[in-house]
């Protein structure tokens, strides 16, 4: 009977699960860890320790599955234009090569579509360096096994949680390992965001503060992929009693439901196998998820050894051979009734027709590839670099002692390029409102005042203001002619509700082809980013 060997290691220890299938479930034979003393990365040291630990176990006829940590791969959400499913693998790789910072042509790449979660046609793509895969194969080679699957660790743990839980609320799953933790957000039964963080190795209080801060950052970072949903609970992998102090601290500081999940619950153990539970059962959630997926024959969400590929084209070899045989028989039958020269001409015609069909097929394929590439290029060129826009706002904004920002909204203009921004805030003095108009204006930014008033309820910053910025695209033909910065726009500081001041003059005209609307457009395909808080422009973007 084929058994399953699940392996996973980090800088502190290697974890091993040995199980055999029983239907769609498994019987756990062994679950233990091997101390590595912080020497992860050396094939000889790690392999020799695994060989010593597995010497007493029969590893013949085992299917080996390996989990790899988030720190060893590059993971990113990619937005793609609509495309047929069979073309998606090529489009994901093409987009990943442009957006991933270190990915090469020969990197294994797999992805999972974010269906029903993200607002656009998005996928969560992951790529791993070839040298990491070779290192894993080398370690497995020392213990005389061949890895069948190479799965991203947070996805394996999430698979185990989905098998055990029937509650489909948006969940943050926390898997605490030796010196790090996997924080994974699940929505609609799929992973939408995951990150691995280092844990503070001090006392329980320091560990709790560090973990609470990382949980808050993870919840905030995952909001872009949740399409309006929000995280409703936190699930810890492990023993409830062992994490009781941590649970108390998290419950006091987070307004979320706290639950614990024992990975070994609901599993059976083989007779004569495991004698006692591992010291840290929560660390084995990824390995148990791997063996359960393998036993059920389910494909992992991310598998670097068997990534998603374009389906193989339907072979017409048999049909072509049949047609060729019929044609040959026809030519032979005619050859009996015609002169040798006529037969030679017929064979020449048949050869030219075959070559013509081949050239037409190649031309069709090239036309399809060109048609697919053009929308992708158009899609990427229409996007703005919002980090540059935040830098421009921060660099040209008054100091924090003079003005603060309460709300910033960015919105792209879609296919035409460019975008718009809206800024709300408070200023200490009324003359700073003119400085905002002149300081933020240049040949790509057209600034106007959409409202200002005196607020005597504020302690220091008593002038409330709203500014609208029209951002031109990269095309030089769509740039604005900047106003002379020595001529600030007129604004009445004594009015309770000032009307919008004149923000442009005869020397500052917009291009006739692109007149910005009064409000940011809300057409399909547009993207926006919003930031709010009581800090200055320079602090908000630092």
C-alpha positions in Angstrom: 0.0 0.0 0.0 1.3 3.4 -0.9 1.9 5.7 2.0 2.5 9.5 2.3 5.6 11.2 3.6 5.1 15.0 4.3 8.1 17.2 5.0 8.6 20.8 5.9 11.4 22.7 7.5 12.4 26.2 8.6 15.5 27.7 10.3 14.9 25.9 13.6 13.5 22.5 12.9 12.2 20.0 10.3 8.7 18.5 10.7 7.7 15.1 9.4 4.4 13.3 9.1 4.1 9.7 7.9 0.6 8.4 7.1 -1.2 5.9 5.1 -4.6 6.4 3.2 -7.9 5.0 4.3 -10.5 6.1 1.8 -10.5 9.9 1.6 -9.0 10.1 5.1 -5.6 9.0 6.5 -4.2 7.0 9.4 -1.3 8.9 11.0 1.7 6.7 11.7 4.3 9.2 12.8 4.4 13.0 13.5 7.7 14.4 14.9 10.2 17.2 14.5 14.0 17.2 14.0 16.1 20.0 15.7 18.3 21.8 13.1 20.1 24.2 15.4 19.6 27.1 13.1 21.6 25.6 10.2 18.9 25.5 7.6 20.1 25.7 4.0 23.0 23.2 4.2 21.9 20.1 2.3 24.4 17.8 4.0 23.4 18.8 7.5 19.6 18.8 6.9 19.7 15.6 4.8 21.8 13.7 7.3 19.6 14.5 10.2 16.5 13.5 8.3 18.2 10.2 7.3 19.0 9.5 10.9 15.4 10.3 12.0 13.8 8.2 9.3 16.2 5.3 9.4 13.8 3.1 11.4 10.9 3.7 9.0 10.3 1.9 5.8 10.3 4.5 3.1 9.6 2.2 0.2 6.5 2.9 -1.9 5.9 6.3 -0.3 4.6 9.4 -2.1 6.6 12.4 -0.8 4.9 15.8 -0.5 6.8 18.9 0.6 5.6 22.3 2.0 7.6 25.4 1.3 7.3 28.6 3.4 6.1 32.0 2.2 9.5 33.5 2.7 11.0 31.4 -0.1 8.6 32.5 -2.9 7.4 35.7 -4.6 3.6 36.1 -4.2 1.5 38.8 -5.7 -2.1 39.6 -6.9 -2.3 40.2 -10.6 -5.1 42.0 -12.4 -5.8 40.7 -15.9 -8.2 41.6 -18.7 -11.0 39.1 -19.5 -9.7 36.0 -21.3 -10.8 32.4 -22.0 -9.6 29.9 -19.3 -7.3 28.1 -21.7 -5.3 31.4 -22.3 -5.1 32.4 -18.6 -1.8 30.5 -17.8 0.1 32.2 -20.6 -1.4 35.6 -19.6 -0.5 35.1 -15.9 3.2 34.2 -16.8 3.4 37.2 -19.2 2.1 39.6 -16.5 4.2 38.1 -13.8 7.4 38.6 -15.8 6.6 42.3 -15.9 5.5 42.8 -12.3 7.5 40.3 -10.2 10.8 41.9 -9.1 13.1 38.9 -9.3 11.3 36.3 -11.4 13.1 34.8 -14.4 11.9 32.9 -17.5 12.6 29.5 -16.0 10.9 30.0 -12.6 8.1 27.6 -11.7 4.9 29.7 -11.5 1.4 28.7 -10.3 -1.7 30.7 -9.5 -5.2 30.5 -8.1 -8.1 32.6 -9.5 -9.8 34.9 -7.0 -13.3 34.1 -8.1 -16.1 35.9 -6.3 -13.6 37.8 -4.0 -11.8 40.4 -6.0 -13.8 43.0 -8.0 -11.7 42.6 -11.1 -10.4 39.6 -13.0 -7.6 38.8 -10.6 -5.4 35.9 -9.7 -3.0 35.2 -6.8 0.2 34.1 -8.5 3.3 32.6 -6.8 6.7 31.9 -8.3 9.7 30.1 -6.7 13.4 30.3 -7.7 14.8 27.2 -9.4 17.7 26.9 -7.0 15.2 26.5 -4.1 13.5 23.7 -5.9 16.9 22.0 -6.6 17.8 22.3 -2.9 14.5 20.6 -1.9 15.2 17.8 -4.4 18.7 17.4 -3.1 17.4 17.0 0.5 14.8 14.5 -0.6 17.5 12.7 -2.7 19.5 12.1 0.5 16.6 10.2 2.1 16.0 8.3 -1.2 12.6 9.8 -2.0 11.3 11.9 -4.9 8.9 14.8 -4.2 5.6 14.5 -6.0 4.2 17.8 -4.9 5.7 21.1 -3.8 3.0 23.1 -2.1 2.9 26.6 -0.6 2.7 26.1 3.2 -0.2 28.5 4.0 -2.4 27.0 1.3 -1.8 23.5 2.7 -2.9 24.7 6.2 -5.9 26.4 4.8 -6.9 23.2 3.0 -7.0 21.4 6.3 -9.1 24.1 7.9 -11.6 24.0 5.1 -12.0 20.3 5.6 -12.7 20.6 9.3 -14.8 23.8 9.4 -18.3 24.5 8.0 -18.3 28.2 9.0 -17.5 30.2 5.8 -17.0 33.6 7.5 -14.0 35.7 6.4 -11.2 34.3 8.6 -7.6 35.2 9.5 -5.7 31.9 10.2 -2.6 32.1 12.4 -0.1 29.2 12.2 2.6 29.8 14.8 5.9 28.0 14.0 9.3 27.9 15.8 10.3 31.5 15.3 7.8 32.8 12.7 4.0 32.7 12.0 1.9 32.3 8.8 -1.0 34.9 8.7 -3.5 33.8 6.0 -6.8 35.5 5.1 -9.5 33.2 3.7 -12.7 34.4 2.1 -15.3 32.4 0.1 -13.3 29.2 0.9 -10.1 30.4 -0.8 -6.9 32.1 0.2 -6.9 35.8 -0.8 -3.8 37.1 1.2 -1.0 35.5 3.1 2.2 36.7 4.8 4.9 35.2 7.0 6.2 37.3 10.0 9.0 36.9 12.4 7.9 36.4 16.1 9.4 38.3 19.0 11.4 35.7 21.1 11.0 37.5 24.5 8.4 36.9 27.1 4.7 36.2 26.6 3.8 39.9 26.7 6.4 40.8 24.1 5.2 38.0 21.9 1.5 39.0 22.3 2.2 42.7 21.4 4.2 41.7 18.4 1.6 39.3 17.1 -1.3 41.7 17.7 0.5 44.3 15.7 1.1 41.9 12.8 -2.5 40.8 12.9 -3.8 44.3 12.6 -1.4 45.0 9.7 -2.5 41.8 7.9 -6.2 42.7 8.3 -5.6 46.2 6.9 -3.4 44.9 4.0 -6.0 42.2 3.0 -8.9 44.7 2.5 -7.9 45.4 -1.1 -8.5 41.7 -2.0 -11.8 41.3 0.0 -14.1 43.4 -2.2 -16.0 44.9 0.6 -15.8 42.0 3.0 -14.0 42.2 6.3 -12.2 39.8 8.6 -14.6 38.6 11.3 -12.5 36.1 13.3 -9.0 34.9 14.1 -8.3 31.2 14.2 -5.1 29.9 15.9 -3.7 26.5 14.9 -2.7 24.7 18.0 -3.7 23.8 21.6 -6.1 26.1 23.4 -4.5 25.5 26.8 -0.9 26.1 25.6 -2.0 29.4 24.1 -4.3 30.6 26.9 -2.2 33.6 27.9 -1.9 34.6 24.3 -5.6 34.2 23.7 -6.4 36.5 26.6 -4.1 39.3 25.3 -5.5 39.0 21.7 -9.1 39.0 22.9 -8.5 42.2 24.9 -6.9 44.1 22.1 -8.8 42.9 19.0 -12.6 43.2 18.4 -12.6 39.9 16.6 -13.9 36.4 17.5 -11.0 34.2 18.6 -11.0 30.4 18.0 -8.5 27.6 18.2 -8.1 24.7 15.8 -6.3 21.4 16.7 -5.0 20.0 13.4 -5.1 16.4 14.8 -8.7 16.6 15.8 -10.9 14.1 13.8 -7.9 12.1 12.7 -7.1 8.5 13.6 -3.8 7.1 14.5 -2.4 3.7 13.2 -1.9 1.0 15.8 1.7 0.7 16.9 2.5 4.1 15.3 2.6 7.5 17.1 3.0 7.0 20.8 2.2 10.6 21.9 1.1 13.9 20.4 3.9 16.3 19.2 4.9 19.1 21.6 3.5 21.8 19.2 0.6 20.2 17.3 -0.3 23.5 15.6 2.9 23.4 13.5 1.7 20.3 11.7 -1.4 21.8 10.1 0.3 22.2 6.7 1.6 18.7 6.6 -1.7 17.1 7.6 -3.4 19.2 4.9 -0.9 17.9 2.4 -1.5 14.2 3.1 -5.3 14.7 3.2 -5.2 16.3 -0.2 -3.0 13.6 -1.6 -5.2 10.8 -0.2 -8.4 12.4 -1.6 -6.7 13.0 -5.0 -7.3 16.8 -4.8 -5.0 19.1 -6.6 -3.4 21.7 -4.3 -4.2 25.3 -4.9 -0.5 26.1 -5.5 1.8 23.3 -6.7 5.2 24.3 -8.1 5.9 20.8 -9.5 2.6 20.6 -11.4 1.6 24.2 -12.2 -1.4 25.2 -14.3 -0.6 25.2 -18.0 -2.3 25.8 -21.3 -4.2 22.7 -22.3 -2.5 20.6 -24.9 -4.0 21.2 -28.4 -6.2 18.5 -29.9 -4.1 16.2 -32.1 -5.2 15.8 -35.8 -2.4 13.5 -36.7 -4.7 10.5 -37.3 -7.0 12.6 -39.5 -4.1 14.0 -41.4 -2.7 10.6 -42.0 -6.0 9.3 -43.3 -6.4 12.2 -45.7 -2.8 11.7 -46.8 -3.4 8.0 -47.5 -6.6 8.8 -49.5 -4.7 11.4 -51.5 -1.9 9.1 -52.2 -4.2 6.3 -53.3 -6.0 8.8 -55.6 -2.7 9.9 -57.1 -1.6 6.3 -57.7 -5.0 5.5 -59.4 -4.7 8.5 -61.7 -1.0 7.7 -62.5 -2.2 4.6 -64.3 -4.1 6.7 -66.8 -2.0 9.7 -67.4 1.5 10.4 -68.7 4.5 10.6 -66.3 4.8 14.4 -66.7 1.2 14.9 -65.7 1.7 12.8 -62.6 4.8 14.8 -61.6 2.8 18.0 -61.9 0.1 16.6 -59.7 2.6 15.7 -57.0 4.1 19.2 -57.2 0.7 20.8 -56.7 0.0 18.6 -53.6 3.3 19.6 -52.0 2.7 23.3 -52.5 -0.8 23.0 -51.0 0.6 21.2 -47.9 3.2 24.0 -47.5 0.5 26.7 -47.9 -1.7 25.1 -45.2 1.3 25.0 -42.8 2.1 28.7 -43.5 -1.5 29.7 -43.0 -1.7 27.9 -39.7 1.5 29.6 -38.4 0.1 33.0 -39.5 -3.1 32.4 -37.6 -1.3 31.5 -34.4 0.9 34.6 -34.7 -2.2 36.8 -35.2 -3.8 35.3 -32.1 -0.7 36.0 -30.0 -0.5 39.6 -31.3 -4.2 40.1 -30.6 -3.7 38.9 -27.0 -0.7 41.0 -26.3 -2.2 44.3 -27.5 -4.9 44.5 -24.8 -2.4 43.6 -22.1 -0.1 46.5 -23.1 -3.0 48.9 -23.3 -4.1 47.8 -19.9 -0.7 48.3 -18.2 0.0 51.6 -20.0 -3.2 53.2 -18.7 -2.2 52.8 -15.0 -0.6 55.5 -12.9 2.2 55.0 -10.4 0.3 56.0 -7.3 3.5 55.9 -5.1 4.9 58.7 -7.3 1.7 60.7 -6.8 1.9 60.2 -3.0 5.5 61.4 -3.2 4.6 64.5 -5.1 1.9 65.3 -2.6 4.2 64.7 0.4 7.1 66.7 -1.1 5.1 69.8 -1.9 2.8 69.8 1.1 3.3 72.3 4.0 4.9 71.1 7.2 2.9 69.2 9.8 2.9 72.2 12.1 1.0 74.2 9.5 -1.5 71.8 7.9 -2.9 68.3 8.3 -4.7 65.9 5.9 -7.9 64.1 7.0 -8.7 62.4 3.7 -7.0 61.6 0.4 -8.8 59.9 -2.5 -7.1 58.8 -5.8 -8.9 57.6 -8.9 -7.6 56.5 -12.2 -9.1 57.7 -15.5 -9.1 54.2 -17.1 -8.0 53.7 -20.7 -7.3 57.4 -21.3 -4.5 57.5 -18.6 -4.1 60.0 -15.9 -6.4 60.4 -12.9 -7.8 62.6 -10.2 -7.2 63.2 -6.5 -9.3 64.9 -3.8 -7.7 66.2 -0.5 -9.5 67.2 2.6 -7.7 68.7 5.6 -7.2 71.6 8.1 -4.7 74.5 8.0 -3.5 76.7 10.8 -3.8 80.0 8.8 -5.8 81.0 5.8 -2.8 82.1 3.7 -1.7 78.4 3.7 -4.6 77.6 1.4 -3.0 79.6 -1.4 0.3 77.8 -0.8 -1.4 74.5 -1.3 -2.7 75.6 -4.7 0.7 76.8 -5.9 2.8 74.2 -4.2 1.0 71.2 -5.7 0.6 72.6 -9.2 2.9 71.6 -12.1 2.7 70.5 -15.7 1.0 67.2 -14.7 -1.2 68.4 -11.8 -4.0 70.9 -12.1 -5.2 72.0 -8.6 -8.5 73.7 -7.7 -10.2 74.7 -4.5 -13.5 72.9 -3.9 -14.3 74.6 -0.6 -12.9 76.2 2.6 -14.3 77.5 5.8 -13.3 78.7 9.2 -14.0 76.1 12.0 -13.7 77.7 15.4 -14.2 74.3 17.1 -10.7 73.2 16.2 -7.9 74.0 18.7 -5.0 74.7 16.3 -6.0 74.0 12.7 -9.1 76.2 12.3 -9.3 76.4 8.5 -11.0 73.5 6.9 -10.3 73.0 3.1 -10.9 70.7 0.2 -8.7 70.5 -2.9 -9.2 68.7 -6.2 -6.3 67.7 -8.4 -6.5 66.6 -12.0 -3.5 64.4 -12.9 -2.4 64.2 -16.6 -1.2 61.0 -18.1 2.3 60.2 -19.3 1.5 61.5 -22.8 3.3 64.9 -23.2 0.5 66.2 -25.4 -1.9 66.0 -22.4 0.3 68.1 -20.0 -1.0 71.3 -18.4 0.7 74.7 -18.7 1.6 75.5 -15.1 0.5 78.9 -13.5 3.3 81.2 -12.4 3.8 80.2 -8.7 4.2 83.9 -7.8 0.5 84.4 -8.6 -1.6 82.5 -6.0 -5.3 82.0 -6.5 -7.5 84.5 -4.8 -9.4 83.2 -1.8 -11.4 85.1 0.8 -10.1 84.2 4.3 -13.0 85.9 6.1 -15.9 84.0 4.4 -17.6 81.3 6.4 -18.1 79.2 3.3 -15.9 80.5 0.5 -16.9 79.7 -3.1 -14.4 77.7 -5.2 -11.6 80.2 -6.2 -10.5 80.5 -9.7 -7.8 77.9 -10.2 -6.7 78.6 -13.7 -5.8 81.6 -15.8 -5.3 82.4 -19.4 -1.7 81.1 -19.0 -2.9 77.8 -17.5 -5.2 76.1 -20.0 -6.1 72.5 -20.1 -5.6 70.6 -23.4 -8.7 70.9 -25.5 -8.9 67.2 -26.0 -9.1 66.3 -22.2 -11.4 68.5 -20.1 -11.5 67.0 -16.6 -15.0 66.5 -15.1 -16.2 68.2 -11.9 -16.3 64.9 -10.1 -14.0 61.9 -10.4 -15.5 59.5 -13.0 -16.8 56.1 -11.9 -16.6 54.1 -15.2 -16.0 50.4 -15.2 -12.4 49.3 -15.2 -11.2 52.3 -13.0 -9.2 51.8 -9.9 -8.9 54.0 -6.8 -6.9 54.2 -3.6 -8.0 56.1 -0.5 -6.0 57.1 2.6 -7.4 58.9 5.7 -5.9 60.1 8.9 -5.0 63.1 11.0 -1.4 63.6 9.8 0.4 66.0 7.4 1.0 65.1 3.8 4.7 64.4 4.5 3.9 62.1 7.4 1.0 60.3 5.6 3.3 59.1 2.8 6.4 58.4 4.7 
